[in-house]
Amino acid sequence: MRKVLIAMSNKCELPQHEIDALVRHFLPQIKAFFESEEGQKEYEAWQQEQYEMKKKSTKNGVELIKERNVYESN
């Protein structure tokens, strides 16, 4: 039984067949949501929030690398 490390805060290990089962279950629902009008509106709102957060974290046109370092250290 092959195990795969999932990138999560608790670093749990799940067998590949369990990951595949979760993907088969959730992926169609996720796709349907983001293809819906409601999903597209929420995604656009999220993009706007990300843009605003990035603007706030920018100083003199140079993006702060704090967030980048957090992701690279994981």
C-alpha positions as CSV (number, residue, x, y, z in Angstrom):
1,M,0.0,0.0,0.0
2,R,1.7,3.2,-1.2
3,K,1.3,6.3,0.9
4,V,1.5,9.9,-0.2
5,L,2.2,12.9,2.0
6,I,-0.5,15.5,1.7
7,A,0.6,19.1,2.0
8,M,-1.5,20.2,4.9
9,S,-0.7,21.8,8.2
10,N,-0.8,18.5,10.1
11,K,1.2,16.6,7.4
12,C,-1.1,13.5,7.5
13,E,-0.4,10.6,5.3
14,L,-3.1,9.0,3.2
15,P,-3.0,6.0,0.9
16,Q,-3.2,6.9,-2.8
17,H,-6.5,5.0,-3.2
18,E,-8.1,7.2,-0.5
19,I,-6.9,10.3,-2.2
20,D,-8.2,9.1,-5.5
21,A,-11.6,8.3,-4.0
22,L,-11.8,11.8,-2.5
23,V,-10.9,13.4,-5.8
24,R,-13.5,11.3,-7.7
25,H,-16.1,12.4,-5.1
26,F,-15.3,16.1,-4.8
27,L,-13.9,17.2,-8.2
28,P,-17.2,17.0,-10.2
29,Q,-18.9,19.1,-7.5
30,I,-16.1,21.6,-7.4
31,K,-16.1,21.9,-11.2
32,A,-19.9,22.3,-11.2
33,F,-19.7,25.1,-8.6
34,F,-17.1,27.1,-10.4
35,E,-18.9,26.7,-13.7
36,S,-22.1,28.1,-12.1
37,E,-23.0,31.8,-12.1
38,E,-22.8,31.8,-8.3
39,G,-19.3,30.2,-8.4
40,Q,-18.0,32.6,-11.0
41,K,-19.2,35.6,-8.9
42,E,-17.6,34.2,-5.8
43,Y,-14.4,33.6,-7.7
44,E,-14.3,37.1,-9.1
45,A,-14.9,38.5,-5.6
46,W,-12.1,36.3,-4.3
47,Q,-9.8,37.6,-7.0
48,Q,-10.7,41.2,-6.1
49,E,-9.9,40.4,-2.4
50,Q,-6.5,38.9,-3.4
51,Y,-5.7,42.0,-5.5
52,E,-6.6,44.3,-2.6
53,M,-4.5,42.3,-0.2
54,K,-1.6,42.4,-2.6
55,K,-1.9,46.1,-3.0
56,K,-1.8,46.5,0.8
57,S,1.3,44.3,1.1
58,T,3.1,46.3,-1.5
59,K,5.5,49.0,-0.5
60,N,6.8,51.5,-3.1
61,G,6.0,49.1,-5.9
62,V,8.1,46.3,-4.4
63,E,6.0,43.4,-3.2
64,L,6.9,42.2,0.2
65,I,8.4,38.7,0.2
66,K,7.0,37.7,3.6
67,E,4.2,35.7,2.1
68,R,6.5,34.1,-0.5
69,N,8.9,33.0,2.2
70,V,6.1,31.3,4.2
71,Y,5.2,29.1,1.2
72,E,8.8,28.3,0.3
73,S,9.6,27.2,3.9
74,N,6.8,24.5,3.9
